[in-house]
């Protein structure tokens, strides 16, 4: 038992056997070990989802903010708007703790791979920034948006894309071929509805937001849709390359 990687015993075993064991089973049933392994792998998979989503989104936001600040005569987002964006986009992360996990992610043991996380963060962070820059171009070039309108438009697009990427990254399958957990799905859908409502609520001006004209609203929705499509394509390519 001392030579084994993991040793098991039962409660009815001799004292010396129980003392030498890593685990003592209260019942003669190995199924509890199987369930424990599956739950551990499920927890690992959901933790990794959160890390991949958060690191890539944060990198993209920081890069976009740093670059666009060099060219604007005003702040791209106010401090309160940044805090609100971070708070709202983090709410679905609570649902990730209890998210459904695809069977292929719990079929074998997995290990932490910092290089894998780094590669994912860079690729999807840069992809996020590309669509942020597309948003900036649309707001400034097509609509000549003033400061308040620019901030509202970017806040709207940024929050939508962060909510969407959580649903994309949570599975290695195509987004519609893997069912998210109930809490994650409901929180994401609720926040998407809230995102559409924020520019029009009575206290929006307190937060520095203004109503979005239909043209800008439609453009932001199109950019978000293109981002989801691009993220799906990038995800398929990324995991296909990782599997080689």
C-alpha positions as MATLAB code, in Angstrom:
seq = 'XXXXXXXXXXXXXXXXXXXXXXXXXXXXXXXXXXXXXXXXXXXXXXXXXXXXXXXXXXXXXXXXXXXXXXXXXXXXXXXXXXXXXXXXXXXXXXXXXXXXXXXXXXXXXXXXXXXXXXXXXXXXXXXXXXXXXXXXXXXXXXXXXXXXXXXXXXXXXXXXXXXXXXXXXXXXXXXXXXXXXXXXXXXXXXXXXXXXXXXXXXXXXXXXXXXXXXXXXXXXXXXXXXXXXXXXXXXXXXXXXXXX';
ca = [
       0.000    0.000    0.000;
       2.893    2.379    0.685;
       4.261    1.731   -2.821;
       0.965    2.505   -4.561;
       0.216    5.952   -5.996;
      -3.119    5.877   -4.191;
      -4.112    3.230   -1.677;
      -7.631    2.305   -0.619;
      -9.004    0.512    2.378;
     -12.390   -0.033    3.986;
     -13.636    0.862    7.426;
     -13.796   -2.788    8.438;
     -10.138   -3.429    7.563;
      -7.372   -3.944   10.095;
      -6.031   -0.851   11.853;
      -2.671   -1.083   10.110;
      -4.373   -1.205    6.688;
      -6.515    1.827    7.438;
      -3.536    3.805    8.713;
      -1.552    3.039    5.558;
      -4.398    3.887    3.184;
      -4.830    7.254    1.487;
      -8.595    6.743    1.418;
     -10.810    4.731    3.741;
     -14.158    3.748    2.234;
     -17.125    3.638    4.581;
     -18.778    1.098    2.265;
     -17.391   -1.650    0.067;
     -18.285    0.273   -3.066;
     -15.776    1.637   -5.575;
     -18.446    3.694   -7.322;
     -17.827    6.522   -4.874;
     -14.266    6.724   -6.216;
     -15.549    6.906   -9.782;
     -17.982    9.689   -8.888;
     -15.262   11.587   -7.060;
     -12.931   11.368  -10.058;
     -15.656   12.552  -12.428;
     -16.545   15.470  -10.154;
     -12.890   16.452   -9.877;
     -12.469   16.421  -13.655;
     -15.694   18.385  -14.053;
     -14.496   20.997  -11.563;
     -11.154   21.227  -13.363;
     -12.879   21.715  -16.732;
     -15.153   24.469  -15.415;
     -12.263   26.220  -13.673;
     -10.324   26.191  -16.936;
     -13.316   27.662  -18.785;
     -13.356   30.601  -16.395;
      -9.614   31.175  -16.696;
      -9.653   31.039  -20.505;
     -12.642   33.369  -20.735;
     -11.354   35.904  -18.220;
      -7.728   36.087  -19.326;
      -8.527   36.448  -23.028;
     -11.226   39.078  -22.388;
      -8.994   41.082  -20.049;
      -6.092   41.041  -22.491;
      -8.332   42.192  -25.314;
      -9.889   44.977  -23.253;
      -6.541   46.273  -22.003;
      -5.035   46.271  -25.486;
      -8.051   48.007  -27.021;
      -8.159   50.611  -24.265;
      -4.434   51.324  -24.489;
      -4.401   51.717  -28.271;
      -7.560   53.776  -28.725;
      -6.573   56.116  -25.882;
      -3.633   57.273  -28.003;
      -5.947   58.651  -30.685;
      -8.956   60.021  -28.810;
      -9.246   63.483  -27.229;
     -11.447   61.951  -24.502;
     -11.481   58.855  -22.291;
     -12.807   55.792  -24.185;
     -14.766   54.712  -21.096;
     -15.305   56.363  -17.742;
     -14.149   54.630  -14.575;
     -17.706   53.846  -13.488;
     -18.506   52.368  -16.890;
     -15.449   50.107  -16.735;
     -16.422   48.885  -13.270;
     -20.013   48.257  -14.383;
     -18.804   46.352  -17.442;
     -16.516   44.172  -15.339;
     -19.211   43.535  -12.735;
     -21.898   42.550  -15.224;
     -19.609   40.402  -17.375;
     -18.438   38.497  -14.288;
     -21.944   37.474  -13.199;
     -22.198   34.526  -15.654;
     -18.922   33.235  -14.195;
     -20.954   32.162  -11.173;
     -22.890   29.856  -13.474;
     -19.680   28.358  -14.844;
     -19.066   26.662  -11.507;
     -22.115   24.470  -12.143;
     -21.913   24.362  -15.930;
     -22.460   21.204  -17.956;
     -19.237   19.580  -19.150;
     -18.895   17.708  -22.429;
     -18.173   13.975  -21.925;
     -14.868   14.143  -23.812;
     -13.496   16.586  -21.218;
     -13.979   14.152  -18.325;
     -13.030   10.958  -20.142;
      -9.364   11.160  -19.159;
      -7.262   13.072  -16.616;
      -5.991   16.516  -17.593;
      -3.242   18.714  -16.209;
      -2.577   22.417  -15.916;
      -0.770   23.730  -18.977;
       0.234   27.367  -18.593;
       1.539   27.530  -22.148;
      -1.827   26.322  -23.449;
      -3.594   29.014  -21.422;
      -1.134   31.625  -22.692;
      -1.637   30.645  -26.337;
      -5.395   30.749  -25.932;
      -5.280   34.098  -24.129;
      -3.173   35.736  -26.833;
      -5.159   34.382  -29.778;
      -8.603   35.201  -28.427;
      -7.491   38.427  -26.756;
      -6.183   39.717  -30.078;
      -9.361   38.568  -31.824;
     -11.410   40.548  -29.311;
      -9.303   43.645  -29.972;
      -9.769   43.313  -33.733;
     -13.518   43.629  -33.307;
     -13.098   46.436  -30.793;
     -11.104   48.331  -33.423;
     -13.853   47.578  -35.939;
     -16.297   49.070  -33.447;
     -14.130   52.171  -33.037;
     -13.947   52.598  -36.793;
     -17.706   52.325  -37.152;
     -18.458   54.727  -34.306;
     -15.950   57.362  -35.403;
     -15.880   56.872  -39.161;
     -19.496   56.045  -39.991;
     -21.364   57.857  -37.239;
     -18.906   60.569  -36.102;
     -19.848   59.719  -32.527;
     -19.172   62.262  -29.789;
     -17.678   61.174  -26.470;
     -20.898   60.057  -24.745;
     -22.187   58.195  -27.789;
     -18.801   56.563  -28.386;
     -18.625   55.324  -24.800;
     -22.167   53.981  -24.911;
     -21.572   52.185  -28.193;
     -18.331   50.579  -27.072;
     -19.777   49.629  -23.684;
     -22.687   47.977  -25.484;
     -20.467   46.055  -27.911;
     -17.859   45.146  -25.305;
     -20.377   43.731  -22.845;
     -22.234   41.790  -25.535;
     -19.044   40.204  -26.849;
     -17.845   39.276  -23.349;
     -21.152   37.571  -22.599;
     -21.055   35.793  -25.950;
     -17.467   34.570  -25.641;
     -18.289   32.859  -22.352;
     -20.790   30.677  -24.226;
     -18.334   30.059  -27.069;
     -15.332   29.156  -24.918;
     -17.234   26.900  -22.498;
     -17.132   24.039  -25.031;
     -14.753   22.754  -27.664;
     -17.743   21.803  -29.776;
     -19.698   24.233  -31.965;
     -21.670   26.534  -29.673;
     -25.070   25.060  -30.572;
     -23.931   21.443  -30.098;
     -23.266   21.711  -26.371;
     -25.956   22.656  -23.860;
     -24.811   25.137  -21.193;
     -25.878   24.814  -17.580;
     -29.186   26.406  -16.622;
     -27.657   29.072  -14.373;
     -25.060   30.084  -16.963;
     -27.618   30.228  -19.760;
     -30.232   32.183  -17.800;
     -27.721   34.665  -16.385;
     -26.197   35.254  -19.823;
     -29.576   35.778  -21.507;
     -30.743   38.076  -18.702;
     -27.618   40.205  -18.998;
     -27.911   40.389  -22.781;
     -31.415   41.807  -22.325;
     -30.093   44.206  -19.676;
     -27.304   45.321  -22.022;
     -29.882   46.357  -24.611;
     -31.859   48.209  -21.940;
     -29.050   50.106  -20.177;
     -28.753   53.034  -22.658;
     -32.492   53.709  -22.349;
     -33.147   53.403  -18.609;
     -33.954   56.643  -16.706;
     -30.653   56.685  -14.800;
     -28.488   56.018  -17.864;
     -27.270   59.617  -17.928;
     -25.932   59.241  -14.383;
     -23.603   56.535  -15.686;
     -22.623   58.641  -18.694;
     -24.721   56.734  -21.238;
     -26.967   58.116  -23.966;
     -29.608   56.327  -26.086;
     -28.151   54.546  -29.099;
     -29.638   55.495  -32.486;
     -31.070   52.512  -34.429;
     -28.215   52.608  -36.930;
     -25.516   52.305  -34.269;
     -27.504   49.673  -32.383;
     -27.857   47.553  -35.518;
     -24.176   47.993  -36.371;
     -23.085   46.859  -32.899;
     -25.313   43.778  -33.178;
     -23.803   42.931  -36.575;
     -20.255   43.344  -35.224;
     -21.087   41.110  -32.250;
     -22.550   38.463  -34.562;
     -19.431   38.544  -36.734;
     -17.314   38.237  -33.598;
     -19.177   35.110  -32.491;
     -18.690   33.584  -35.949;
     -14.989   34.473  -35.981;
     -14.530   33.128  -32.441;
     -16.155   29.836  -33.419;
     -13.837   29.509  -36.417;
     -10.795   30.455  -34.330;
     -11.803   27.961  -31.633;
     -12.124   25.105  -34.111;
      -8.747   25.940  -35.635;
      -7.085   26.372  -32.233;
      -8.185   23.038  -30.788;
      -7.550   21.225  -34.065;
      -3.981   22.522  -34.002;
      -3.600   21.649  -30.296;
      -4.682   18.077  -31.008;
      -1.906   17.547  -33.550;
];
